[in-house]
Amino acid sequence: MNASSTQAQLRRARSRLLNWYDANARDLPWRRTRDPYAIWISETMLQQTRVDTVIPYYARFLARFPDLASLANADLESVYTLWTGLGYYSRARNLHSAAQSVIDDWGGRLPDQAEALRELKGIGRYTAGALASIAFDREEPVVDGNVIRVLARFLGIRADVGESQTVSHLWDLAGALVVGPRPGDLNQALMELGATVCTPRSANCGACPLGGDCTARADGEVARLPIKKKRTAVRRVEAAVAWIERRGRVLGVRRPEGGLLGGLWELPGGDLELSEAPADGLRRCLAESLGLEAAGLEAAGTVEHLFSHRRLRLHVFRAASVSGRVKRSGFDAHRWLAPSGLAALPHGGPTRKALALLGEASGLPHRDRLRETARANPK
């Protein structure tokens, strides 16, 4: 397909997308506001997270932090607490940092240009484009998985969408498409179409406003496109943690900021070395990171948790006793908590699953609280 025919195809698509969006857009809470702050929160939460999961978190977050100043002035742990269960906690940390930058450097108002938005922590090209177009009516494109799928099928793009050259081309195409009235609605229409009609495995071509002009549909290649040849291998990791109780208090530790699950609370332990027995590895981790010697380790079971490119198998133990005084080298804080206290602190999915597993064991007085926590945070 030559450049002129592609441009003509994009021009025809623009009005069809907007008409379809006007008639079919889902009624979502962040679409009822033009407040740049609220839109920023929603776009950040929606990264790699389903819409139905985000809705209650979005409402709770804005109730607690209704504006930039309230978020910037909050302590990070309270932000993590509201984020617990949503995953990808670096998003919460970056929101907090960026809010402080907006207060300090931008007079408390989010910049209205995509280039300036990208100077803020955690705002990349996609989020900057979404925020600039939706909140400020700027002609800035967005390219996410949904947009890639729609454009690849519509225009018959057979290049590998995992390659940087192809992605750059898709940004150029999205940039051409967004030029004109209502750029924010146009971007949302593309994403909405990919999320609800032009889906990965069961595209509803009969309901698509672009179906009559779609190259992949005409060529019978909807199921084949987009093409992505390279897939990032999922790394398997084994770790072990312990429920350590002393005089009715349970030891919780906080991971250092930055990195996977940074700043969150968990049971003490660590990653196992290759071929290391879980109990032996746990004793080593407790000694190295906390200066504690554990005795009488009893296996409670294992849980698994999948991160984007990492599958964690977590061995959960109860320690009959520990000796030594806590001397941290692998964590940045520790607390001796009431048995239900760790569940109330910001924690990640693996810890939530470990607590739920421990809560099933007989004899733990907090098991009902842990079950409630697991039900309230299913993700």
N, C-alpha and C positions, 0 to 999 in steps of 0.2 A: 504494500500500500504506500502510495507516494504522499509527500507532506501535504499537498493541497487537498487531497481527498480525506486525509486524517483531520485536517482543520475543519473541513465541511461537516464531517461526521460529528466532531465535537460541538460545533455550533448547533446542529440539530438536537444534540443530546441535552444541551443546557436548558432550553425551555421545557422539554419533556420531563427532565428531572425535577425542576421546580414545581411544575403542575402536579406531578405525582406526589411530591413531598407535601404540598399544601393539602392534598386529599388523604394522605396515608400516614403522616408522621405520628409516631407514638406520643402520647401525652406524658412527658417526663418532667420532673420537677425543675431541672436546670434549664428547660426550654421555656419556662414561665417567667424568666428574669433576664434583664440585660446587665445586671450587676457583674462587672468584670471579675471581682473577687469570687463570687459564687460560681461563675462559669469556670474559672481557674481550678477551684476545688473539684468540680465535677470532672473536668478533663483529666486531672491528675488521678483521681480515683478510678476512672474508666480505663486507664492503661492496664491491659492484661487482666481485667476483672469484668465479670458479667454485669450487665445493666441491673438485673433483678437483685444481685448481691449489693450493688453500690447504693441503691435507693435509700435503705434505712440508715446506712452509714453517713450518707450525704446529709440527711435530715438531722441526725444527732450531732454531726460535726458543726454544722451551721448554727444549731441551737446553742452549742457551747462556745464556739468561736464565730460570732456573726460578722466580723469584719477583720480587716488586716491588722488593726492595732491589737485586738484581743488575741489573735494568733501569735503575733510577734512578741507580745508580753507574757505569753504562757510559758511554763517550764516544759521542756521537751518530753518529760515523762508523762505529763497529762495529755500531750498530743499522741504519744504512743498508745496510751490507754484507750483513747477513742478509736484508734486505728486497729486495735487488737482483733484479729480474725480476718482482716482485709488482705493481709499479705503484702509482700514487697515493701518492707518498712522503710527503705531508703526514700520512698516517696514522701512519707510523713516527715522525715528528717529534713529533706530538701525543701518542703513547703514551709516549715518553720524557719529555716535559714533564709529562704527567699523573702518571706514576709518581713523579717528583720531588715533585710537589705532595702526593701521598698520603703520602709519607714525611715531608714537612715539616709538613703541616697536619692529617693524619688519623691520626697515630700508626702509619703503615705498614699500615693496613687500609682497603680500599676501603669507602666508605660504602654502607649497605644500602638507602638510599632513593633513588628515581629523581630527585627534586628536587636532592638533594645531589650525585648522580653527574653531573648536568648542569652543575655548576660546574667540572668538570674539563675541561681542554683536549681538544677533539676528540670529546667525548661529547655527542651531541645527543639528541633525544627518543627516536628509535628505539633507539639503543644503550643508553640509560639504562633504557628499558622492558624490553629483552631481558635485560640484566644483572640488574636488580632482580627480574624474574619468575623467571628460570632459576636464578640463584645464590642468591637470598634469598626466593623464594616469595612475592613481592609481587604483588598484583593490579594489574599495570601492563600496558597494551596495547602492541603493536608494530604499526606500519604500514609495510610496504615494498611493492615492486612486486608480490610474490607475494600478499601479504595484500589489496592493493587489487583485484587480479584476482579472487581468490576471493570477496570480499565483493560486488564489483560484479555478478558473475554470479549469485551465490546470491540476492542480494536484489533483483536487477533494477535496479540504479542506472544511470540513463541520463544523468545529469549528467556534464559534462566533468571527469574526474578530474585534469586539469591545473589546475583552478581551486582557489584556496585554500579557498573555502567548501565545496567537495565534499570536499577532503582533511580539513578539520576535522570534517565529518559522519562520514567513515570512521573517524577516531580515536574519535569518540563511540561508534560501533557496535562497534569493537574493544574499547573500554573496557567496554561492557555485556557482551560475550561472555566476557571474561576473568574476570569476577567468579565466584568459586567455587573448589573444590579444584583443585590442580595448575595454577596459572596459567602456569608456565613451560612445561609440556608442552602446554598449550592453544595458546600462542603458537607453539611449535615445530611443532605439528600443522598450524596454518594455513599457516606458511611451507613446510613439507614438502609439503603438498597442492598448493600453487601451483607448487612446483619440480618435482614428479614426476607429477602427475595433471592438475591444472587449468592446463595450460601455455598459453603465448600462442597458438600456432598449431595445435596438435593435441591438444586436450583429450580425455582418456580418460574420458568421462562415465560409461561403464559400470562403471568401477572406483572412482568417487567416492562416498564415504560420504554426501555431501550431494545426490547426483544426484536422488533421489526427491522432494526438497523445493526444488530449484533453479529459480528463476524464469526465468533465461536459457535453461535447457534446455527448460522447459515452453513457452516462447515462441519457441523456435528462434533465439535470439539469442546463443548462446555465442560464435560467431566475431565478432560485432559488439561485444561488451562486453569490457573497459571502453572507454569513449569518451574519447579524448584528442585534442582538435582542434589544439592548438598544439604545434608541434615546434620546438625550438631549432635555429636554423640552424647548420650546421657552418662555421666560419670557416677559410679556406684560408690557410696561411702558408708562405712560402718562406724558407729559411735556408741558410747555407753554413758549412762547417767545414774545417779544414786539419790534415793530419798534418804536423807541423813537427818535423824531426829536426835535432839539433845535437850533434856529437861522440858519436854513438851513443845519445843520450838524446832522448826524445820529450816534447813539451810537453803537459801536461794542466792544465786549469783547473777551479776549483770555483765553481759558481753561488752567489750569496748565499742565505742562509736565507730562507724565505718564497717564495711564488709557485710557479709551475710548475717542477717538478724542482729546487726549492730545496735547496741543500746537497749536490748531486750533482756528480760529476766528469764532464768531457766534453772533447772536442777543442775548441780555440779557434775562435771564429767568432761568428756572430750572425745576426739576422733581416735579410732583404733588404728594401729599400724598393721601392715599386711600380715595376714595369718595369725594375728594376735588374738588369744582367747579373750572374750568380752570381759570376764571378771579380772583377768590379769591387766588388761588395758585400762580398765576403770581404776584399779589401784594405782597404776602408774600415773594416770592423769590427775587423780586427786593429790598424789604426792607432789607432782611437778607444779601444778597450778595453784594449789592451796596449802601445801605443807601438811596434809592430813593423811593419816594411816587408817584405812577402813578394814574392819574385820566382820566376819559373818555375813558376807554378801549373799543375799537371797534373790534369785531371778524372779521378777514379776511378769516378764514377757517381753515381747518386742513390738514396736510400731514402725510403720514406714511412712515417709513423707516425700513427695516429689516436688522439687524446686524446678525452675525452668530447664536447667541442664545438669541437675544433680538429684540422684535418688538416694535418700538417706534411710538406712536401716538402724533404728535406735534400740539398743538393749537397755531395759529398765530394771534396776535393782533396788532393793531395800538393804540398808546397812544396819546390822545389829548394833554396831558400836563404831566410834571413830576416836582416835587419839590425836593429840597435837592441837596447836593453836593456829587459827586461820592466818596464813601469810600469802596474800594474793600475788600471783605473777601472770596469770592468764586472764584475769577478769578485772573490771575496774570498780566493782563494788560488791559487797555481800551483806546479807541480812539474815538474822535468825527470826523467822516469821511464825505466826500462828499457823496451824496446819492448813487452813484455807487461804492463807495470805498470799501465796504465790499466784493463785488463780486470779486474784484481784489486781495484780501488777501487770504491766504490758508484757506480753510474752508471745512467742511465735507458735506456728502450727505444730512442730514437733513436741514442744512442751505441753501444749494443750492435749495432744494425744497421749503423752506419757501420764499426765495427771488423770485423764479419763481412765486409762488402764489401771493405775494405782487405785482409783476410786472404786473399781469393781472388786478389789480385794477385800476380804472380810477383815473386820477389826480396825479399819481406819475410820475414825469418827467423822471425817470430812467427806466421805464418799458421796453423800447426797449433794453437797455443794459442788463437787467436781463434776458430777453428772449434769447438774444444771448448767455449769460453765460450758461443757462440751456441747450441750443442746443449743445454748445461746450463740455459740460461735462454731457453726458446723464446717466452715471452710477450712 
